[in-house]
Amino acid sequence: PLPGGLELPFTADILTSGMLMFPNTPLFIDTFGTIDAQGRADSQIFIPGNFLVPSLIGRDLEIAYVVVESTGLVTHVSNSTKVEIVQ
């Protein structure tokens, strides 16, 4: 649960921690920023080949996002979306 009663539809893990600690780096590309006039933004997670465990290829991740105003108030939480890990 987040302040204001909104809830993220997933459990925080090491990937979540990495994105919060190292946003907008070569590993977490555009993971923290602004949305455009249509409310859109793109981001990527880059996992170097030497970090990718072969058994994870083809598996799904559940991801979600939050919209935070400049005041720090969370105003929107997305539904979770499945993303497949590819090589």
C-alpha positions in Angstrom: 0.0 0.0 0.0 1.1 3.6 -0.8 0.2 6.8 1.0 -3.3 7.8 0.0 -4.6 4.3 -0.2 -3.3 3.2 -3.6 -1.7 -0.2 -3.9 0.9 -1.5 -6.3 -0.2 -4.9 -7.7 3.1 -6.7 -7.1 5.7 -7.5 -4.4 8.9 -5.5 -4.3 12.0 -7.4 -5.1 15.7 -6.9 -6.0 14.7 -5.6 -9.4 12.4 -3.0 -7.8 15.2 -2.0 -5.5 17.7 -1.7 -8.4 15.3 0.6 -10.3 14.8 2.8 -7.3 18.5 3.0 -6.5 19.8 3.3 -10.0 17.2 5.0 -12.2 18.1 6.2 -15.7 21.3 4.2 -15.9 22.4 1.8 -18.7 20.6 -1.0 -16.8 17.4 0.9 -16.1 16.8 3.1 -19.1 14.3 6.0 -18.6 12.8 4.3 -15.6 12.3 7.6 -13.8 11.1 10.7 -15.7 8.1 12.6 -17.0 5.1 11.6 -19.1 4.2 13.3 -22.3 1.0 15.3 -23.0 -0.9 12.1 -23.8 0.3 10.5 -20.5 2.8 8.2 -22.2 6.4 7.2 -21.5 8.7 4.4 -22.4 11.4 2.7 -20.4 13.6 -0.4 -20.6 15.4 -2.8 -18.4 18.7 -4.0 -19.9 20.2 -7.2 -18.4 23.7 -7.9 -19.8 24.2 -11.4 -21.1 26.5 -12.4 -18.3 23.8 -11.5 -15.7 21.0 -13.3 -17.4 20.4 -16.8 -15.9 19.5 -19.1 -18.8 16.6 -20.6 -16.9 14.9 -17.2 -16.8 14.7 -16.9 -20.6 11.1 -17.3 -21.7 9.8 -16.6 -18.2 7.4 -13.8 -17.4 7.8 -10.8 -15.2 4.9 -8.8 -13.7 5.6 -5.1 -13.9 3.6 -2.0 -13.0 4.2 1.8 -12.7 3.2 4.7 -10.5 2.7 8.4 -11.4 4.1 10.7 -8.8 3.5 14.4 -8.8 6.3 16.9 -8.1 4.9 17.2 -4.5 5.7 13.5 -4.0 2.0 12.5 -4.0 1.3 9.2 -5.9 -1.7 9.9 -8.2 -2.0 6.8 -10.2 -1.0 3.1 -10.1 -1.2 0.9 -13.1 -2.4 -2.6 -13.4 0.4 -5.2 -13.6 1.5 -6.3 -17.0 3.3 -9.5 -18.0 6.6 -9.1 -19.8 8.6 -12.0 -21.2 12.3 -12.2 -20.7 14.0 -12.6 -24.1 17.6 -13.1 -25.1 
